[in-house]
Amino acid sequence: MKPFYQTIFKYLLLFGFIFLSTSCGKTKQDRQNEEGIELLANKKYTEAVKHFTSIIKEDKNYLPAYFNRAIAYSFLNNNRVAINDLNIVIGKQRYEEEAYLNRAILFENQKNYKQAIKDYSHVLNINPRNIKAYHYRGICKYYIEDYKGAIADYKHSIKIGLNSSGVYYNKAVSLDCIGNFKEAIKFYNKAITIDKKLDRAYYARGIAKLKNGDKNGAVKDITKSINMGYKKGSDVLKQIK
């Protein structure tokens, strides 16, 4: 099983605070930046890239344009260029939490999990209560097979307030990987309680039950996942019946 990214935590999309001017007297760049944000809001990402690029040509030190252009590039799946823009922001604002968080997401998209973990860890040094950073770092640890580290991060994200089917499912998957099937079933239960349509959780719980010696429970869960449209369960069900 692979980790699950909840809808509100889009893996391939870059979310963060879009820089806005908070001063009373807006500059020309501030007004142009807001126009670019409107393009992002309307999902006109190619146009947004061109717009933020024009702002940067006029003022190479206007950091919001780099940050927002990175967001536009990320929606276009141009992670490498997006990272370059975030590097500029980080180079001039090393304390910036969202720049590091978003760069970590981009590294994760590139499967550069160790670098992503490094950035997520930096975010947590800045803000120890950043729920996304704990959850996402846990996913990266899973992919480098640090299952106990992943479980610890999921546990902490839950402790500080994350209550989602995604984090419970992901914790269950990592528990599966270390052979703690009884505990994994417990967290699959939590994921299903929150999202009763999470077909992969029924399938995964069924596999955990099978490994834990509950064949009848396994058949029931895997059958339900198939009925919900999770096709992967069909071959498995044939083998265990």
N, C-alpha and C positions, 0 to 999 in steps of 0.2 A: 504494500500500500504506500501511497505517496501522501505528503501533507496536503491539507485542504485550505484554500484561501477563501475566506468568507467574502461575500459580494462587496461589503463595505471596505474591505481591504484589497483593492485590486492590485494584483501582483504585477501585471504588465503595464500598469498606468502609474504615473507619478503624482502622488498627492502631497501637498504641503501648504504652508501659508503663502499665498500669492502676495508679494510685497505691494503694499499700498502706502501712499503718502498720508501721514497723520498730521502734518503741519497745516496751519490755516492758509499759508501762502503757497499754493502749488506752483511748481516750476513747469516749464514747457515739457520737460521730460516726464514729469509726474502725470500730466494730462495725456501725453502720448502713451504712457504705460497703462493707464486705465483703458484707453482704446484697445490696446493689445489684450488686456484681460477680458474685454468684451468678446474679442475674437476667440479666445480660449473657451469662454463660456458657451459660445455658439458652435464649438467644435470645428472651427476653421483653423486647423493647426498649421497648415502650410502658410497661410496668410499671416498667421501670428508670428511664425519664425521670421518672415520677411519684415514684419512691422518692428519686432524687437531688434532685429539686426540694424534697421535704419536708425533706431534710437542709439544703439551702441556706436555706430559710425559717427554720430554727432557728439557723443560723450562716452568715452571708453571707461570712465569711472562710475557710470550709473549702474550699480549692482542689481537693482530690481529687474532690469532688462535681461541680464544674464540668467538670473534665477528663473524668470518666467519663460525665457526662450528654452531653457532646459526642460521645463514642463512640456512645452510644445513639441520639442524633439522627442521626448519620451513617449508621447502619444503617437508619434510617427515611427516608434520603435527604432529610433536612431540613438541608442544608448551611449555609444562612444562619444558622440559630439555633445550629448547632454552632460556627460561626466566632465568634459572639458569646461563647459560653462560653470558647472558647480565648483570645479577646482578654482576658478577665478574668484568666485564668491568666498569660498573657504580661505583662499590665500589672503584675502583682505579682511575677512571677518571670521576668524578662527573659532569664535565662540558660537557661531550660528548653528543652532540645533537642527533646524529643518533642512539646511543645506547638507549636513552630514547624513541625516536620515534618508533623504532622497538619493544621495549618492550611494548609500548602502543598498537601497532598493535596486538601483541600476546595476551595481556590481553583482547583486543577487540574480538579476535578469540574465547577466552574462555568465552565470554559474561560477563566478569568482567568489566562492563562499567565504574563504578565509579573509579576503579584503573586506567583504561585506560585514563579517563578524567584527572586524577591527573598527569599522565606522559605527556599527550599532553600539559597540562597547563605548566608543567616544561619546555618543549621544547619551548613554546612560550615566556617564561621568558628569555630563552637564545637567541632566535631568533624570534622576534615579526612578522617577515614576512615569517614564514614557512607556506606555503599555505596548504600543506598536513595536518599539525597538526590542522589547523582551520577546514578544511573540515571533517577530521576524528573525531575530537572532536564533531563537529555538529552531526554526525551520532550517536555517543555514547549518546549524550544528547537526541536525538530523541528516542532512545531505553529505556531511563529512563523517558520518557514522559515529558521532559523539552523542549517542542516544541518552545517556544519563545527563549530559549537559543540556540537551534539548528539553528533557523532562523538567529539569530545574528551572529553566527559563519559562516554560509554559506554566509551571506551578506559581512562579513569582508574578507573572502577568495576571493570573487569576486572582492571586492574593491582593493585588493592588487595584482590582476592579474590572478586569476583562471577563465578561460573562457571555461567551458566544459559542455557537456550535463548532465553529472552526477551531478554536483553541482546545476545546475538550476532545474533539476528534484527533487533532494532531498529537495531543498528549497520549491518547489511547494508542495511536500508531507506534509511537516511540516505546511505550510500555510493551507492546507486542514484540518489538524488536529485541527486547532484553528478556523475553520469555515470561513476563509477568502478566499472564492472560487474564487472571481473575481481576486484577486492578484495571487492565485495559477494558474489560467488559463494563466495569463501573463507569468509565469515562465515555465509552460509546453510548451508554444509557443516557448520560447527561447531554451529549450532543443531540441524540434523538429526541429527548424531552423538549429541547429548544427548537429543533427543526425536524418535525415528523416526516418531512419529504426528503430527507437526506439519505438517498438510496445507498450510497457507498458506505454509510455508517452501519446500515443493516447487514450489508455483505461482510464488512470487516468484523462486525460483532459475531456474525455467524462463523467466520473462520476462527476467531478467538475461542468461541464456545467449542468448536470441533477440537481444537488443540488442548482445550481444558477438559475434554472427555464428555461433553454434552452434545452427542450427535443429533438427538431430536431437536434441541434448541437451535443447532447449527442449520439443519434442514429448513426449519421454520423461517429463520432470519434470511437465509440465502434465497429461499423461494419468494419471500416478500420483496427482496431487492430486485429480483428478476421481474416480478409483477409490476414493479415501479419503473422498469425500463433499464435496469443495470444489467446489461447483457453479459458482462464478465462472469456472472454467477452460474450461467447455464452449464458450462463444461464442468465446473467444480461440482455442481449438484449431481450430475450424471455419475461422477466418480465415487461420491460418498453414499449414494442411495443403495 
